[in-house]
Amino acid sequence: PAHADPEAYARAIAEATLTPEILDGTLEAMGPVIGGAIQNELAAKGIEISDPDALVAIIGEEFKGSFLTELRDATVDIYLARFSAEELGEIAAFYASETGQRMIEEMPGIMIESSKAGETLGQQSYENAKEQLAERIEQEGIEITSPNMMQRLIDALR
């Protein structure tokens, strides 16, 4: 396998791991984050969206086809830059194996569950760190341009 075509291995890995199902799982897992970012960006421009989840779904549907192809192509280049031909062969063999196929099959659900766990743990970590954040902001002299907003930030963290 070490003397086989590394690009063919990289492409096989990208095609195995970047599937429409995995993209759907990613969009489902990241939907709230994407929707929030879009909502914030549009709100800054004075535009309000009634259903950000529906907008994220539409965006996902519209860019899925070309995005997946372009992402696979970019990923091939990334794999070629980071792994040797032998390593690519071993990775490709793993994903072609029964265990590798099972991992690919389970990946969308794993991504969704991991995202939910990360959201919960992130919120808990934020709650635990708020007082320290307020202290660091004051100690390091970080300021918000509106003085009353600075105090509101500090108060919100405490």
C-alpha positions as CSV (number, residue, x, y, z in Angstrom):
1,P,0.0,0.0,0.0
2,A,2.9,2.4,0.6
3,H,3.6,2.7,-3.1
4,A,0.0,3.2,-4.2
5,D,-1.4,6.6,-5.2
6,P,-1.6,8.8,-2.1
7,E,-4.2,11.1,-3.9
8,A,-6.4,8.1,-4.5
9,Y,-6.2,7.2,-0.8
10,A,-6.9,10.7,0.3
11,R,-9.9,10.9,-2.0
12,A,-11.2,7.6,-0.7
13,I,-10.9,8.9,2.8
14,A,-12.6,12.2,2.0
15,E,-15.5,10.4,0.2
16,A,-15.9,7.9,3.0
17,T,-15.9,10.5,5.8
18,L,-17.6,13.4,4.1
19,T,-21.0,12.0,3.2
20,P,-24.3,13.7,2.8
21,E,-25.4,12.0,6.0
22,I,-22.4,13.4,7.9
23,L,-23.0,16.8,6.5
24,D,-26.7,16.6,7.6
25,G,-25.5,15.6,11.1
26,T,-23.1,18.5,11.2
27,L,-25.8,20.9,10.1
28,E,-28.2,19.5,12.7
29,A,-25.5,19.7,15.4
30,M,-24.4,23.2,14.4
31,G,-27.8,24.5,13.3
32,P,-28.4,26.6,16.5
33,V,-24.9,28.1,16.3
34,I,-25.2,28.8,12.5
35,G,-28.8,30.2,13.0
36,G,-27.6,32.4,15.9
37,A,-24.7,33.8,13.9
38,I,-26.9,34.5,10.9
39,Q,-29.5,36.1,13.1
40,N,-26.9,38.3,14.9
41,E,-25.4,39.3,11.6
42,L,-28.7,40.2,10.1
43,A,-29.9,42.0,13.3
44,A,-26.8,44.2,13.1
45,K,-28.1,45.3,9.7
46,G,-31.6,45.8,11.1
47,I,-33.1,42.6,9.6
48,E,-35.1,40.3,11.7
49,I,-35.8,36.6,10.7
50,S,-39.0,35.0,12.0
51,D,-37.7,31.4,11.7
52,P,-33.9,31.1,11.9
53,D,-34.1,27.3,12.0
54,A,-36.0,27.2,8.7
55,L,-33.4,29.6,7.2
56,V,-30.6,27.3,8.3
57,A,-32.4,24.3,6.7
58,I,-32.8,26.2,3.4
59,I,-29.2,27.2,3.5
60,G,-28.2,23.6,4.1
61,E,-30.3,22.3,1.2
62,E,-29.1,25.0,-1.2
63,F,-25.3,24.6,-0.6
64,K,-25.1,20.9,0.2
65,G,-24.3,19.5,-3.3
66,S,-21.5,21.9,-4.4
67,F,-20.3,22.4,-0.9
68,L,-19.8,18.7,-0.3
69,T,-17.8,18.3,-3.5
70,E,-15.7,21.4,-2.8
71,L,-15.1,20.3,0.8
72,R,-14.0,16.8,-0.3
73,D,-11.5,18.4,-2.8
74,A,-10.1,20.7,-0.2
75,T,-9.8,17.8,2.3
76,V,-7.9,15.7,-0.2
77,D,-5.3,18.5,-0.3
78,I,-5.2,18.7,3.5
79,Y,-4.7,15.0,3.9
80,L,-2.0,14.9,1.3
81,A,-0.2,17.7,3.2
82,R,-0.4,16.1,6.6
83,F,-0.1,12.3,6.0
84,S,2.4,10.1,4.2
85,A,1.3,7.7,1.4
86,E,1.6,4.8,3.9
87,E,-0.5,6.6,6.5
88,L,-3.1,7.4,4.0
89,G,-3.2,3.8,2.9
90,E,-3.7,2.7,6.5
91,I,-6.4,5.3,7.1
92,A,-8.2,4.3,3.9
93,A,-8.0,0.6,4.8
94,F,-9.6,1.4,8.2
95,Y,-12.5,3.3,6.7
96,A,-13.0,0.4,4.2
97,S,-13.1,-2.1,7.1
98,E,-16.2,-3.2,8.9
99,T,-15.3,-1.2,11.9
100,G,-14.5,1.9,9.8
101,Q,-17.9,1.6,8.1
102,R,-19.6,1.3,11.4
103,M,-17.9,4.5,12.6
104,I,-18.9,6.4,9.5
105,E,-22.5,5.1,9.9
106,E,-22.6,6.3,13.6
107,M,-20.8,9.6,13.0
108,P,-23.8,11.8,12.4
109,G,-25.5,10.7,15.6
110,I,-22.2,11.0,17.5
111,M,-21.8,14.5,16.2
112,I,-25.3,15.5,17.3
113,E,-24.9,14.0,20.8
114,S,-21.4,15.5,21.2
115,S,-22.7,18.9,20.2
116,K,-25.5,18.7,22.8
117,A,-23.0,17.6,25.4
118,G,-20.7,20.4,24.5
119,E,-23.5,22.9,24.7
120,T,-24.4,21.8,28.2
121,L,-20.8,21.6,29.4
122,G,-20.0,24.9,27.8
123,Q,-22.9,26.6,29.6
124,Q,-21.9,25.0,32.9
125,S,-18.2,26.1,32.4
126,Y,-19.4,29.6,31.6
127,E,-21.5,29.7,34.8
128,N,-18.6,28.5,36.8
129,A,-16.2,31.0,35.3
130,K,-18.3,34.2,35.2
131,E,-17.0,35.7,38.4
132,Q,-13.4,35.1,37.3
133,L,-14.2,36.6,33.9
134,A,-15.6,39.8,35.5
135,E,-12.4,40.1,37.7
136,R,-10.1,39.5,34.6
137,I,-12.0,42.1,32.5
138,E,-11.5,44.7,35.3
139,Q,-7.9,43.7,36.0
140,E,-6.8,43.8,32.4
141,G,-8.6,47.1,31.7
142,I,-10.9,45.8,29.0
143,E,-13.4,48.5,28.2
144,I,-16.6,48.8,26.3
145,T,-17.1,52.1,24.6
146,S,-20.3,52.9,26.5
147,P,-19.4,53.2,30.2
148,N,-22.9,52.1,31.4
149,M,-22.6,49.0,29.2
150,M,-19.3,48.1,30.9
151,Q,-21.0,48.0,34.3
152,R,-23.9,46.0,32.9
153,L,-21.5,43.4,31.5
154,I,-19.6,43.1,34.9
155,D,-23.0,42.9,36.7
156,A,-24.2,40.2,34.3
157,L,-21.1,38.1,34.9
158,R,-21.5,38.4,38.7
